[in-house]
């Protein structure tokens, strides 16, 4: 049988749509014994008689005095039979022999490496998948398909740190280049970080899921992550409560009471009352055995508001003389909450320019003050400047998501 005819029959047999290698050297003829054995292998393979096919390939390989071309074409047929039967070890060995040959084109070598990785993955051999993909990446760069298989291989063999190490920079690069990360990759990152108890990373992954794939389950998981994340600093607890409240995630009276108390401790009594009033409006406060205690807290908050309105001018003067802008930031927020948005926002911006202990938290508070003042577009712009890896950035992004989704919902009613 001519080598030309044999290549035609082989091309129809290779699994995973891997193109057959093309010889660079001049056409040659197979030795008679090899040609006969490989013809038998091809016939058996066409009839799905895989054991007979591999036996015929082995027969051809055992012939003494085979030429280099004989050996090359035998490896082609071995790869075809092994690929059809899912024999990963035999297929890989055959592909490696073909890849090492100067007869194989660069394009065919690339496809063979891809086939090795795909076969290993289908066989559940994730270490071999990782090795094959890394070899492919070294020689040919990244492939979207193989990139996904690589992440899945780390994840499925429960190498969660490997998954995080791989996906974190990849997803960041995609976002930087204005691409939408694949949902499956974000899910793997979130799940891996959760398994490792890397709460900041898992929270960020769920933020991205809620950003690009706004499903209820992602919001629920994300908010839960914020609640239980021990790395969220105390300074952010009120902001966690506020985004949960905005998302309709607070249904317990104790949560309304706690956020009210935190706001009072931060020196923002009007905000405390506004939050508490939402609990009353929802029918969560003012009910049951705790109603009298809640009423007493509300009375104290109203008293604090009256006192703060009396002292706010003096508070402003003192804050303006301070070395940092932290106190001035709170004064500005209070002016906004009392209805003087123009002055309050100006003072908050002065505070940030003066220097604050946590600029990202200050920007978050400025954004929420702008939102309270009815300046939604400015609020989104400010919230987009919030950075940091302590949860501040993630909370800001959740507010942006909430604001944009509300705008879409409002537009759909018109």
Beta strands, then each sheet from edge to edge (+ up, - down):
end
